[in-house]
Amino acid sequence: MVFRMETNRDILISGASVAGPALAYWLSRYGFKPTVVERAPALRGGGYAVDFRGKVHLGVLSKMGVLDSIQAQQTRLSSITYVDQDGRPVSRMPAGIFAGDVEILRGDLGRILYDATSDGSEYVFGDSITGISQRPDGVHVTFSRGAPRVFGLVIGADGLHSNVRKLVFGEDGGPVRDLGYYVSIYTVPDSLVQERAGLLHSVPGRTAGVFSAGRQAIAQFYFSSTDAGYDHQDVEQQQKILVDAFTGVGWRVPDLLDAMREAPDFYFDSVSQVYLDRWSSGRVALIGDAACAAGPGGNGTGNAVVAAYVLAGELAATNGDYRTAFDRYERLMRPYIAKGQKQAKGGSQFLAPPTEKRIRQRDRFFRMVGYLPAKGIIRYLSTRTATGIDLPSY
């Protein structure tokens, strides 16, 4: 099928995490000219583990030709165990519920997607958008470092705290809705956990864990708070908040916190969701967490890859008619995304149960799951929202 796109061929994508490079892949394949601008000076390494679940996620990755590379670098987590303060097991969770069909470190995934797209896309690192002006001849964009440029379309794939969303959509109505929890993740010495295993320890309102990720180990913390009052750019402040939240917690928590100071990839943020009435405004659209962050357990990474496939496909199918393409993209994706957001909201208290009673209930649930008579039930629980869409063939 041949597409003719005399206009709107040049498309700027803000963000080189997952949704941005995935969108760049499909746009380039359909004859568009994507440019990806990323605030970070280079690809981000390490980071938290992300997963893909079910035939929809895996089908899109297979069409992109990256599934084999992802499977070759997956974490292959074999077991996840909740332990008491003395390290004794209290319950185990099937790895498939936590890690999906394939789990990979965010940094490894980023490198795979970059390698798959760098030949057909322009990447600009160490820069960010400072202004967006929509005019009859296109979108005039200014940057913090680079010279101003004009693009046919601009796509914000720049995450929960999206710069594009703030510039074009504003923050009226509070699109970011916190779920009352905070998360911190960073690399720690692999001596703190057995290979291919994960350990979690909970006290009321707080959960700490450490996971083997093949070549390294990852510490992970969740804690409840109505408002941690932090600056997104102030790492020292964020680390103090984390230490204060987990002071007095036993098990391996002191060792994990000691390792925090040497971590090259410290991450801290609220557990939040994003709700917008529209994902597009004129020639500008949003994708991934910028448009509809779901939070942990909401299939965010897999759904971002699916959204990239749909958005690029609709732009190609409409020969660059962005108004029609954006409307089709949103109509198809909204019900699918809503399922993941509902699932994440319903499961948020599993992250850090507020009382000892809730912790015991959670542990009892996972002990029961291990004895379910049919593996199909576990499969259903882990993929029911990720597979809830029929994708067009573009």
Secondary structure as GFF3:
##gff-version 3
##sequence-region A 1 394
A	DSSP	beta_strand	10	14	.	.	.	ID=ss1
A	DSSP	alpha_helix	19	29	.	.	.	ID=ss2
A	DSSP	beta_strand	33	38	.	.	.	ID=ss3
A	DSSP	beta_strand	49	52	.	.	.	ID=ss4
A	DSSP	alpha_helix	54	64	.	.	.	ID=ss5
A	DSSP	alpha_helix	67	72	.	.	.	ID=ss6
A	DSSP	beta_strand	79	83	.	.	.	ID=ss7
A	DSSP	beta_strand	89	93	.	.	.	ID=ss8
A	DSSP	alpha_helix	95	99	.	.	.	ID=ss9
A	DSSP	beta_strand	102	105	.	.	.	ID=ss10
A	DSSP	alpha_helix	106	117	.	.	.	ID=ss11
A	DSSP	beta_strand	122	125	.	.	.	ID=ss12
A	DSSP	beta_strand	129	135	.	.	.	ID=ss13
A	DSSP	beta_strand	138	143	.	.	.	ID=ss14
A	DSSP	beta_strand	149	151	.	.	.	ID=ss15
A	DSSP	beta_strand	153	156	.	.	.	ID=ss16
A	DSSP	alpha_helix	163	164	.	.	.	ID=ss17
A	DSSP	pi_helix	165	169	.	.	.	ID=ss18
A	DSSP	beta_strand	176	188	.	.	.	ID=ss19
A	DSSP	three_ten_helix	190	192	.	.	.	ID=ss20
A	DSSP	beta_strand	197	203	.	.	.	ID=ss21
A	DSSP	beta_strand	206	212	.	.	.	ID=ss22
A	DSSP	beta_strand	217	224	.	.	.	ID=ss23
A	DSSP	alpha_helix	235	246	.	.	.	ID=ss24
A	DSSP	alpha_helix	253	260	.	.	.	ID=ss25
A	DSSP	beta_strand	267	274	.	.	.	ID=ss26
A	DSSP	beta_strand	280	281	.	.	.	ID=ss27
A	DSSP	beta_strand	284	286	.	.	.	ID=ss28
A	DSSP	alpha_helix	289	292	.	.	.	ID=ss29
A	DSSP	alpha_helix	300	317	.	.	.	ID=ss30
A	DSSP	alpha_helix	322	346	.	.	.	ID=ss31
A	DSSP	three_ten_helix	348	350	.	.	.	ID=ss32
A	DSSP	alpha_helix	356	369	.	.	.	ID=ss33
A	DSSP	alpha_helix	375	383	.	.	.	ID=ss34
###
